[in-house]
């Protein structure tokens, strides 16, 4: 009897019975050109129920509560930004800021925070914030070497004592067990720059043994201290000896002394990868970098002890010549006063050469006068398009923004990369852009269920118009929303609908899972 029933069931499955009724879903994105994150593009449908994708295919047989016509549009996984400075906005008391419209209107649905060594070791608090202050995008967080070092050692240029080093290691271990992605550093910046490589390795091991990664704004992207090549070597060494993947943030050749070195740097990283070492990078698609006026121009020795000590050095006649000469040299490396744009404070949107002319001072004296008032953000035009293109072509380089105030990269990095480097300059293909803006990042950092359009994945989806998707932000007007995004889903919720923000905050804090048995 059982055999007959099985045979009957088999016959029915081969077409003897009427087809099953269509599956009920919440949303169907119909007829777009789908890039899944890992497959060649095809025209088809994406069906969503709750916070998950239930089907991706040529012809979805579903009954949808809402159908979005995506004919002529690109449908892709929500983009993931591995390097941002959006932590304050994500924790803001202002619910509008927490939506992160600058990202959603580009199709960015997940961001990493705590980069450049700034991530708080209190990861439970950072990740727990989303429970009481809903956010518009998903986010994951690094524990920052700088935050840890300042908490234990302070801002002085010295090594930690053995006891202090143990305390720092404990803070990193604790943060990993609370969900940190790994350890981030900003070794270019004081006081992190005062640390020796061995100190960083000791902390990186704590992240590595718990399954984390090492993310670094390297010690020198130019010729300030050790030089670009040696800084890359150091990052690779930290990953190797720390026992964890190494990730180089906003990879570049910054300044006149190192422009043209991209091929040599690429060769170094390719050699490490050929040895089996896990080394990746992210990059923002702009020829101008962004930092502060102090970080741009003031020698590291003068930053020992923080801002109070720096201001005293400005007043010390015995240091005047040494300080002036050091700042002159750093200004030269960045291309001169006509390449340095101040983007905050009373001199906002003024180039340093114009400020100096107004003050009737030389550019360095003018910079010191500005720094006495504060330390404004700056944008400096210091990279060559040839280097940008060379890095962008590498399969291990993902899209990032380094989103920080006063720079158009906050509002336009992903859109600009498509518009300029895919559509106009043909540096990379559309498929490469999408996969290196989503799947590569998710897979590299272990974001389960993110970065791909597939059944069972979280429904983070962007639909954009390939004819109009572009950045509108400029260096003079950096806060203009991007154009061309039609629909954005975050965990299955419409965050952007018909090209406009819906105001819905469906983002989640993404805690990294530590390696089993390492947090007992």
C-alpha positions in Angstrom: 0.0 0.0 0.0 2.8 2.4 0.9 4.6 1.6 -2.4 1.4 2.4 -4.4 1.0 5.7 -2.5 4.6 6.7 -3.2 4.2 5.8 -6.9 1.1 7.8 -7.0 2.8 10.8 -5.4 5.6 10.5 -7.8 3.2 10.5 -10.8 1.5 13.5 -9.4 4.8 15.3 -9.0 5.5 14.6 -12.7 2.5 16.5 -13.8 -0.6 14.4 -13.2 -2.0 16.8 -10.7 -2.9 20.5 -10.8 -0.1 22.9 -10.0 0.3 24.1 -6.5 -1.2 27.5 -5.7 1.2 30.5 -5.9 3.2 31.3 -2.8 2.0 34.3 -0.9 4.7 37.0 -0.4 4.9 40.5 0.9 6.8 42.1 -2.1 7.8 41.2 -5.6 10.4 43.1 -7.5 9.6 42.2 -11.1 11.4 42.3 -14.4 14.7 43.9 -13.4 18.2 43.0 -14.4 19.4 41.0 -11.4 22.9 40.9 -10.2 22.9 38.3 -7.4 26.4 39.1 -6.1 27.9 35.8 -7.5 26.1 35.0 -10.8 26.0 36.5 -14.3 23.1 39.0 -14.7 19.7 37.9 -15.9 16.2 39.4 -16.1 13.9 38.2 -13.4 12.1 38.6 -10.2 13.0 38.8 -6.5 10.3 37.8 -4.0 10.4 38.9 -0.4 8.5 37.7 2.7 9.2 39.2 6.1 12.9 40.0 6.4 14.0 37.3 3.9 14.3 36.7 0.2 12.2 33.6 -0.7 13.0 33.3 -4.4 15.2 34.8 -7.1 14.5 33.7 -10.6 13.4 34.3 -14.1 9.6 34.0 -13.4 8.5 34.0 -9.8 5.1 32.3 -9.3 3.9 34.2 -6.3 0.9 36.2 -5.1 2.4 39.5 -3.8 0.8 42.1 -1.6 3.0 44.7 -3.5 4.6 44.5 -6.9 7.4 46.8 -7.9 8.0 47.1 -11.6 11.8 47.1 -12.1 11.9 46.8 -15.9 15.0 48.6 -17.2 16.4 48.8 -13.6 19.4 47.1 -12.0 18.5 44.9 -9.0 21.4 44.2 -6.7 22.3 43.2 -3.1 22.3 46.2 -0.7 25.7 47.7 -0.7 28.0 47.3 2.3 30.5 50.0 3.3 33.4 48.6 5.3 34.9 51.9 6.4 32.8 54.8 7.7 32.7 57.3 10.5 29.0 57.3 11.0 28.9 56.0 14.6 27.7 59.4 16.0 24.9 59.6 13.5 23.8 56.0 14.2 23.7 56.8 18.0 22.2 60.3 17.6 19.2 61.5 19.5 17.8 62.7 16.2 15.9 59.9 14.5 16.4 61.5 11.1 20.1 61.3 11.4 19.9 57.7 12.5 18.2 56.8 9.2 21.5 57.7 7.4 19.8 59.1 4.2 23.2 59.7 2.6 23.8 56.0 2.5 20.3 54.8 1.8 19.9 57.0 -1.2 23.0 55.3 -2.7 21.7 51.8 -1.9 24.0 51.3 1.0 22.2 49.1 3.6 25.1 48.1 5.9 28.1 50.0 7.3 31.0 49.3 9.5 31.9 51.8 12.3 34.9 52.2 14.7 37.5 52.4 11.9 40.9 54.1 12.1 41.3 52.8 15.6 38.5 54.9 17.0 36.0 52.1 17.9 35.0 52.0 21.6 35.9 48.8 23.5 32.4 49.0 25.0 30.9 47.0 22.1 27.8 45.9 24.0 26.8 49.5 24.4 27.6 50.4 20.7 25.7 47.5 19.3 22.9 47.7 21.9 22.1 51.3 21.0 19.9 50.2 18.0 17.5 48.5 20.4 16.4 51.9 21.9 17.3 54.2 19.0 16.2 52.5 15.8 18.5 53.0 12.8 18.0 53.1 9.0 20.8 50.7 8.1 22.6 47.7 9.5 25.9 48.2 11.2 28.8 46.3 12.6 31.6 47.7 14.7 35.4 47.4 15.2 37.2 47.8 18.5 39.7 50.5 18.0 43.4 50.3 18.9 43.4 54.1 19.5 40.5 54.0 21.9 42.0 51.2 23.8 45.5 52.8 24.0 44.2 56.2 25.0 42.1 54.6 27.8 45.1 52.8 29.2 48.2 54.7 28.2 46.9 58.2 27.3 48.2 60.5 24.6 51.9 60.3 25.4 54.6 58.9 23.1 55.7 55.9 25.1 55.5 52.2 25.3 52.9 50.6 27.6 54.2 48.8 30.7 53.7 45.1 30.8 50.7 45.6 33.1 49.2 48.2 30.7 49.7 45.9 27.7 47.8 43.2 29.6 45.0 45.6 30.3 44.8 46.6 26.6 44.7 43.0 25.5 41.9 42.4 28.0 39.9 45.3 26.5 40.3 43.9 23.0 39.4 40.4 24.1 36.3 41.7 25.9 35.2 43.7 22.9 35.5 40.7 20.6 33.4 38.7 23.0 30.8 41.4 22.8 30.6 41.2 19.0 33.4 43.3 17.5 34.5 42.5 13.9 38.1 42.7 14.9 40.7 45.3 15.7 41.0 48.5 13.8 44.0 50.9 13.8 44.9 54.3 12.6 48.6 54.1 12.9 49.1 57.4 11.0 47.4 59.3 13.8 48.8 60.3 17.2 48.8 58.7 19.7 48.5 55.4 17.8 51.5 56.4 15.7 53.6 56.2 18.9 53.0 52.4 19.1 55.6 49.9 17.9 54.5 47.1 15.6 55.0 44.5 18.3 52.4 46.3 20.5 49.8 46.2 17.7 50.6 42.5 17.0 50.0 41.7 20.7 46.5 43.2 20.5 45.7 41.8 17.1 46.3 38.3 18.4 43.5 38.8 20.8 41.2 39.6 17.9 42.6 36.8 15.8 42.2 34.0 18.2 38.5 35.0 18.5 37.9 34.9 14.8 38.3 38.6 14.0 40.1 40.6 11.4 42.6 43.4 11.4 41.6 46.6 9.7 44.2 49.4 9.3 44.6 53.0 8.2 48.3 52.2 7.7 51.1 54.0 9.3 52.0 56.0 6.2 50.1 56.3 2.9 52.8 58.8 1.7 56.3 59.7 2.8 55.6 61.1 6.2 57.5 58.5 8.3 58.2 55.0 7.2 56.8 55.4 3.6 54.0 53.7 1.8 55.7 50.5 0.9 57.0 49.8 4.5 53.6 50.6 5.9 52.0 48.0 3.6 54.6 45.5 4.8 53.8 46.3 8.4 50.1 45.7 7.9 50.7 42.4 6.2 53.1 41.4 9.0 50.5 42.3 11.7 48.0 40.1 10.0 50.5 37.2 9.6 51.9 37.3 13.1 48.6 38.2 14.7 47.0 35.2 13.0 44.1 37.0 11.3 43.1 38.5 8.0 44.6 41.9 7.2 42.5 44.6 5.6 44.0 47.9 4.3 41.5 50.7 4.5 41.2 53.4 1.8 44.2 52.1 -0.1 46.0 54.9 -2.0 49.3 56.5 -2.9 49.0 59.8 -1.3 51.1 62.8 -2.3 53.6 63.8 -4.9 56.4 61.6 -3.5 54.5 58.3 -4.0 52.2 58.8 -6.9 52.8 56.1 -9.4 53.6 53.4 -6.8 50.3 51.6 -7.1 51.7 48.8 -9.2 54.5 48.1 -6.7 52.0 48.0 -3.8 49.7 45.7 -5.7 52.6 43.4 -6.4 53.4 43.3 -2.6 49.8 42.3 -1.7 49.5 39.8 -4.6 52.7 38.1 -3.3 51.3 37.9 0.2 48.0 36.4 -1.1 50.0 33.9 -3.2 51.7 32.8 0.1 48.2 32.1 1.4 47.9 35.2 3.6 44.5 36.8 3.7 45.0 40.4 2.6 42.2 42.7 1.2 41.6 46.4 0.9 38.9 49.0 0.4 39.0 52.2 -1.6 37.0 55.3 -2.1 36.6 56.7 -5.7 37.9 60.2 -5.1 41.3 61.8 -5.9 41.1 63.9 -2.7 41.5 62.5 0.7 40.0 63.9 3.9 41.5 64.4 7.3 42.1 67.3 9.7 44.5 70.2 9.3 46.7 69.0 12.1 46.9 65.5 10.7 47.7 66.9 7.3 50.5 69.3 8.2 51.8 69.0 11.8 54.7 66.6 12.3 54.0 63.7 14.6 56.6 64.7 17.2 54.7 67.9 17.8 51.5 66.0 18.5 52.9 64.2 21.5 50.7 64.9 24.4 47.6 66.0 22.5 46.3 69.5 21.6 47.4 71.3 24.9 51.0 70.2 24.3 50.8 71.2 20.6 49.6 74.7 21.4 52.5 75.2 23.9 54.9 74.1 21.1 53.5 76.8 18.8 54.4 79.3 21.5 58.0 78.0 22.0 60.5 80.1 20.1 63.1 77.4 20.3 60.8 75.1 18.3 59.5 77.6 15.7 62.0 76.8 12.9 61.8 73.0 13.4 58.0 73.1 13.4 57.7 75.5 10.5 60.1 73.4 8.4 58.3 70.2 9.2 55.0 71.7 8.2 56.4 73.2 5.0 57.6 69.7 4.0 54.2 68.1 4.8 52.5 70.7 2.8 54.8 70.0 -0.2 53.9 66.3 0.0 50.2 67.1 -0.3 50.7 69.3 -3.4 50.9 72.7 -1.8 48.5 75.2 -0.3 46.4 75.4 -3.4 45.5 71.7 -3.1 44.4 71.9 0.6 40.7 72.8 1.1 39.4 73.6 4.6 35.9 72.2 4.9 34.9 73.2 8.5 34.8 76.3 10.7 35.1 79.9 9.7 37.3 79.2 6.7 35.0 76.5 5.3 35.3 76.0 1.5 38.5 78.1 1.4 41.8 76.8 0.1 44.8 77.4 2.4 46.6 79.6 -0.2 43.5 82.0 -0.2 43.4 82.0 3.6 47.1 82.8 3.8 46.7 85.6 1.3 43.8 87.1 3.3 45.9 86.9 6.5 49.0 88.2 4.8 50.9 85.3 6.1 52.8 82.4 4.5 50.7 79.2 4.2 52.2 77.5 7.2 51.8 80.5 9.5 48.2 80.8 8.3 47.7 77.1 9.0 49.0 77.6 12.6 46.7 80.5 13.1 43.7 78.4 12.0 44.8 75.5 14.2 44.9 77.8 17.2 41.2 78.3 16.7 40.5 74.6 16.2 41.4 71.6 14.0 39.1 71.8 11.0 38.5 69.0 8.5 40.4 69.3 5.3 40.3 67.9 1.8 43.5 67.6 -0.1 43.9 66.7 -3.7 46.8 64.3 -3.7 46.1 61.1 -5.7 46.6 60.3 -9.4 43.8 58.8 -11.5 46.2 56.1 -12.8 46.8 54.9 -9.2 43.1 55.0 -8.4 42.3 52.9 -11.4 45.1 50.4 -10.8 43.9 49.7 -7.2 40.2 49.6 -8.3 40.9 46.9 -10.8 42.1 44.4 -8.2 39.7 41.6 -7.3 40.6 42.0 -3.6 39.6 45.7 -3.4 36.1 46.5 -2.3 34.2 49.8 -2.3 34.3 52.0 0.8 33.6 55.6 1.6 35.6 56.6 4.6 32.6 58.7 5.2 33.5 61.7 7.3 32.0 65.3 7.4 32.9 67.9 4.8 33.8 65.4 2.0 31.4 64.3 -0.8 32.4 60.7 -0.2 29.7 60.6 2.5 26.9 61.2 0.1 28.4 59.9 -3.2 31.1 57.3 -3.1 29.1 54.3 -4.4 27.1 56.3 -6.9 30.3 58.0 -8.1 32.1 54.8 -8.5 29.4 53.5 -10.8 28.9 56.8 -12.8 32.6 57.6 -13.3 34.5 54.4 -13.2 31.9 52.0 -14.6 29.7 54.0 -16.9 32.1 56.8 -18.1 35.7 55.6 -17.8 35.1 51.9 -18.1 37.7 51.0 -15.4 35.6 48.1 -14.1 32.4 46.4 -15.2 29.0 46.8 -13.7 29.1 43.3 -12.3 32.5 43.9 -10.7 31.2 47.1 -9.2 28.2 45.4 -7.7 30.0 42.3 -6.4 32.9 44.4 -4.9 30.3 46.6 -3.2 28.3 43.8 -1.6 29.3 40.1 -1.8 33.0 40.6 -1.5 32.6 42.6 1.7 30.0 40.3 3.2 32.1 37.2 2.4 35.4 38.7 3.6 34.0 39.7 7.0 31.6 36.8 7.5 28.3 38.7 7.4 26.0 35.7 7.2 23.0 36.1 4.9 24.1 39.5 3.6 25.7 40.6 0.3 23.9 38.2 -2.0 20.4 37.9 -3.6 19.5 34.3 -2.9 16.6 32.4 -1.2 17.0 32.6 2.5 19.2 35.7 2.6 18.2 38.8 4.4 16.2 41.1 2.1 18.7 43.9 1.7 18.2 45.1 -1.8 18.8 48.1 -4.0 17.0 48.9 -7.3 18.7 51.7 -9.3 18.3 53.3 -12.7 21.5 52.7 -14.7 20.9 55.8 -16.8 20.7 58.2 -13.9 22.5 56.6 -10.9 25.2 59.1 -10.0 26.7 61.3 -7.2 25.5 64.9 -7.0 27.8 65.8 -4.1 30.8 68.0 -4.9 33.7 69.3 -2.9 32.0 72.6 -2.6 28.5 71.1 -1.9 29.3 67.8 -0.3 25.9 67.1 1.3 23.8 66.5 -1.9 21.9 63.2 -2.0 22.8 60.9 -4.9 20.4 60.4 -7.8 19.0 57.3 -9.5 18.1 55.0 -6.6 14.4 53.9 -6.9 14.0 51.3 -4.2 15.9 50.1 -1.1 14.9 47.3 1.2 16.6 46.9 4.6 15.7 43.6 6.2 12.6 43.4 3.9 11.3 46.9 4.8 11.0 49.6 2.2 13.5 52.3 3.3 13.4 54.0 -0.1 10.3 53.8 -2.3 9.8 55.5 -5.7 13.0 57.4 -5.2 12.1 58.9 -1.8 12.9 58.0 1.8 10.0 56.3 3.7 11.3 57.2 7.1 11.2 53.6 8.2 14.1 52.5 10.4 14.6 48.7 9.9 18.4 48.5 10.4 20.0 46.1 12.8 23.2 45.9 14.8 25.2 43.0 13.5 27.3 41.4 16.2 30.2 39.3 14.9 30.2 35.8 16.4 33.5 35.0 18.2 35.2 31.7 17.5 33.7 28.9 19.5 35.2 28.3 22.9 37.2 31.6 23.0 34.9 33.6 25.2 34.2 31.3 28.1 
